[in-house]
């Protein structure tokens, strides 16, 4: 039997098997024991040498073939969005948005007459941050906002407010979460090319928004809202990525509260 024949038979016989983690280690151990027995019984003889060589070749071939078979990672199965109906595309986009609530969405906002800003939002925890370099840096938590104003050299804490929709809280434009547009009845598929192009509204009273989705993840990659272009990246919530959600305010800036401490917080019921 040739090596090619052996490979073909092994591939056919093991196509549906799931290997144990110690399979190759066991094969190597078995080969070592056989090698020692052969050396003790026939050391110095040509028959022993031939047997050992054949054993080494067989084990090497088996290990190589099994290693190639079992260490190969199958390519991820992806769905071609061009084969899906509009309803199926929208359903996948909504599912992807729901699954990404625990991810950090990092986005930049810019326009012809709008200063560029960079934002981060962890929607599941209502945490966010928005930066305009050299101008301001605002951090958002569920019950307050902390704004660093580099021109005024102040750090202002805005108390109150739920920030239930954290994305517009850290959007320089105040625009909403693109996930809202996916759930709006006005959303429709415009076309499927290098990206999936959707069009709809985030809020009924706002102008139309165009959103482009990644073909594989069905998550937004960018949107155009009026004169603004917003580009999105989706990050895992690692300790390193979480650092982008917080800032460290300069100690030598003036600290203030709004409303001032001792004043009622707007929207809070008066105490009796």
Secondary structure, DSSP 8 states (H G I E B T S, - for coil): --HHHHHHHHHHHTTT----TTHHHHHHHHHHHHHHHHHHHHTT-HHHHHHHHHHHHHHHHHHHHHHHHHS---------GGGS-HHHHHHHHHHHHHHGGGSEEEEEEEETTEEEEEEEEEGGGTEEEEEETTTEEEEEETTEEEEEETTTTEEEEEE----SSHHHHT-TT----HHHHHTSTT-EEEEESSSEEEEE-SSTTS--EEEEE-TTT--EEEEEETTEEEEEEEE---HHHHGGG-----TTSEEEEES-TTS--TT-----
